[in-house]
């Protein structure tokens, strides 16, 4: 049983991650592929594509299996986007595992990047809304059926006994399309950015990765980018500007746009400014914070709902309904 102890400060600092973790998602995808060989559910076009790629490359099997075997060691690096292969002390078999994983990601995850991003964005929005309406305790319980919140403690009745104190650093919640079953909690020590040498302070990092669908069915809804219906909007606005407009179906800051679309902050600001001058985007300022959001005209141009349908799992749709009363948080 996992027991996570929250202080009032941890509750205040709990947050939903705004960033994708493609490296970590690739390792979960590899695990999903292995599980699919033993399960009748959760098999879709993505599994067929990934199985064919792996079957055609038997020389990669030992390295990919090793990546799965040391996944708990690799995950903090993949979640923080640090590169363990740059460390001279990293064993050669780990380097080979990371290289094989990068190859697997390029062939089996990147072609589905748009579907994955949309699914993760929708999940972040849904759970952020749940936190606002129901509170952190109720939301954490809904991340996993056998989780229970009581007096500032979250207990998950799964796996070996383990107690974790968050140390006032809060908890970052990261959704995953390919993870299934129980959320995974990772804790590690990281050095603060912006400092060098002995001056860099070490701080604890706490990340909980939770599945979009605990039943492992989310991957069945993935569609290759090349097979997605052609939309005229990128031809009208340009691919990057159309992507900015699509992102703004939910409020985003300029830095969030920059990180999500992998463009510079200046470029993101310029695209938002052009869309705003065209009446497709509105911008609000609160102190030094700036938020952009699509207008009614912009939503009409997108010709798509702001809430993507979650048709792959009815159980998850019912579990995530926000029609129950919020509970009081007591740390």
N, C-alpha and C positions, 0 to 999 in steps of 0.2 A: 504494500500500500504506500502510495506517495502522499506525503503531507507537506503542504506549502504554507508557511506562516507569513501573514501579511501584517505590517504595521499601518497606522494611518497614513504615513508618508508613502508606503508602498502602494496603497490604494489610490492616493492622489497622483502618483506617477505612472500608474498602469496605462498603457497606450496601445493602440492598434498600429502596426507598422505600415507606413505609407509606401514602402519600397518592395519590389520583387526580389526574390533570392533565387535566381535561375540555377546557380551552382548547387545549392541545397535541394532545389526541386528536382534536379537531375538524379541525385542520389536516391530520393524518395521514389522517383519514376522507376529506377532500377529495381528497388524493392517491390514496387507494385507489379512489375513484370514477373518477378519470381513468384509472388503470391498468386498471380493469375493462373499459373500452371497447375495450382492445386484447388482452384475454386471455379465453380460454374458461373458465378455472378462476376460482373465487372470486366467482361471481355467485350471489347469493341474494336473499332478501326485502329485506334492508337496501339492497342496490344498487338494486333496483327502486324502492323507496320514495324513495331519494335522487335517482335519475335523474329521476323524475317531478317532484319538487320543483324541481330545478334547471331542467329543461326548461320549466316553467311560468313561469320568471322570467328571461327573456333579458337583462333590464336589469342583473341581478346578475353576469352572466358576466365582464365585464371586471374587476370588483373581486375576484371569486373567483380568477380567473387570476392577478391581480397578487399575491394572498396566497400562492399557490403559488410564484410567481416569486421572492418575497423570503422564502421560508420559513426559510432559514438565519438571516436577520436577526431574524425574529419569534420563532423558537423559544426563545431564552433568556428573552425576556419572558414567553412563554406557560408555560414550564416553571416559572419562578419566581413566576408570577402577579402580576408587576408590569404596569402599564398604560402602554404606550408612547404611547397616544393622548392622555395627559394632558400630554405634553411639547409645548410650543409649537413646537419645532423639527421636529416630525414632519410630513412632507409630507402634503398633503391626500389624495393617492391612497392612502397607507398608512392614513390614517384611514378612508377608504371601504372598504379591504380588510378592516380589523378589524371594521367595522360589518357588512359582508356575511358575514364568518366567524361573527360572533356570531348572526346570523340563521340561518345554515346549521346551527349547533350546536343552536339551540333547536328547529328543525324536524326535523332528521335524526339528531341524536345523543341529545338529552335523552329522546326517547320510548323509547330502548333502554337507558336508564341502568342499570337493574337487571341486565340481562344482561351489560352491559359491566363493571359493578362485580364481579359474581360471577366473571367470567372473569379479571379482573386479580387479584382476591384469590387465586384458585386458583393462578395463575401465580407470584405472590409467594411463596406458601407452598411450592410445589414447588421453586423455585430456592433459597429459603432452606434447605430441607432438603438440597438438593444441596450447598450450600456446607458445611453441617455434616458431611455424610457423605463427600463427595469432595474438598472443598477448593475454594478460589477459582479456582485455575488450571483445573481440570477443568470447573468450572461456566462460566467465561468461554469456554472452547473450545466448549462445547455450545450457547452462545448463537448461534453461527454456525459452519457447517460448515468454512469456509475460514479459521478463526482458529487461531492456534498460540501456545502459551505456552512461553517458554524463557528461563531465567535472569532472571526479573523483567521480561520484556518480552512484551507481547501484540501479535502482528502479525495484521492482517486483510488478506488478499490481495484487496482490492477498492478501486476508486477511485484518485484521485491520491495521490502520495507525501506523507505528512504524519507528523511526529513530535510527540508530546505528552508532556510531563513533568507529572505530576499535582501536583507541588510539596508533597507531604506532606499534601494535603487529602483524599486518598482518592477514591473513585468512588461516586456514587449511581446505582443501577441502577433504571430505570423501565420497566416493561412497557407495551406498546401493543397493542391489539386490531387496529388498522387498519394499522400499519406492517408492511411485508413486506420480505424480502431481508436486507440487512446492517444490523446495529445502527448507530445514529448517535451519535457522540460530540460533545457540545457543551461548550465551555469559555468562561467569561466572568468578568469581575471584578465582584464584588458588595460592597456596603458592609455591615458588620456591623450587625445589628439591635440596638436598645437604645442607640445613640449618635446624636448629632446634630452637624451642622455639620462643622467641620474635624477633630473628634475621632473621627469614624467611620472605622475602619480598612477598607481595601480588601482583600478576600481572594479568591483564585481559587475558582471553582465548577466542578466536573467532573461532568457527567451523561451517562450512556450509556443511550439509549433502545433497547430491544430488542423484537423482535416476539414476541407470543404464539405465532404460527405464521409462520415465514419464508416459507412458500408462499402466504400471503395468504388462507388458508381460514377463519381464525377468525371473520371477519365473517359467514360463511354460517350460523353457529350462533346469531346474534343474534335475539332475539324481542322484539317490542314489549311494553312493560310492560302495556299494556291488553289484550294477547292472551295473557298468561301465565295458567296455570290458577289459578283462585280457590282460596285456601287459608283455612281457618277460623281459623288461629292469630291473625291480626290482629284478628278479631272478638272473640276471647276475651281477648287481652292488651292490645289497642290497637295501632295501627300502629307507633308508635315503639318500644314495648317489645318487640314481636315482631321488629322490625328489629335491636334490640340483641341479643336471643337468637340470631338467625341469625348475626350477626357473631361471636358468641362460640363458634362451632364450632371456632374457633382462638383461642388465648389473645390477649387484647387488654388494653392498659392503659386507664384511664379517658380519658386524653387522646387515645389512638388512636380510641376509640369516638366521642369528641366530634368529632374531625376528619373521620372517615369518614362519620358520619351528619349532620354539620353542625348539631349541637346543642351547648349549653353544657356545660362540664365538670361543672357542678353537676347538670344534668339527667341526663347520662350516669351519674353516680354514684348518683343517686336510683333510676334504673331498674335498675341493677345490684344495688343493695341490695334492692329489692323481689323481683327474680328470685332472689337468694341466699336470702332468707328463705322463699321458696317451694320451695327445693330444686332449682331449675332451673339455678343457676349457682353455681360455687365461686370463692372469691377467695383468692389466696395473696399474702403480703407478704414481700419480701426487702429489708430496710432501708427506704428511702423509696419503693421500687418496688412497685406493686400490679398484679396481673394477674388478670383474670377469665376464666373458661372454663366452657363449658356442661357440665353433669353428664350422667350416663347418662339420667336422667329427662328432662332438657331436650332431649337428642338424640332421645329417643323421641317427645317432643311435636312436635319439628320434623318427624319422619317423613321425613327426607331424609338421604342419606349425607354424611359430612363431607368426602368426596373427590368432587367433581363429575366426571362422565364427560367425557373429552376425545375425543369421537367424530368430530370434524370432520377430523382428520388423523392417520392411523396412523403416518406417518413421524416426526412430532413426539413421539408417545407412546413410540415405540421409542427415540428419541434421548435422551429425558429419563429413561429408566429408570436407577435408581441401584444397579445390580447389578455395577458395575465397581469395582476397587480404587481407593482414593484415591491421588493422587500427592503427592509432597512439594513444598511451596512453597519456592523458592529465589529470593530477590530479589537 
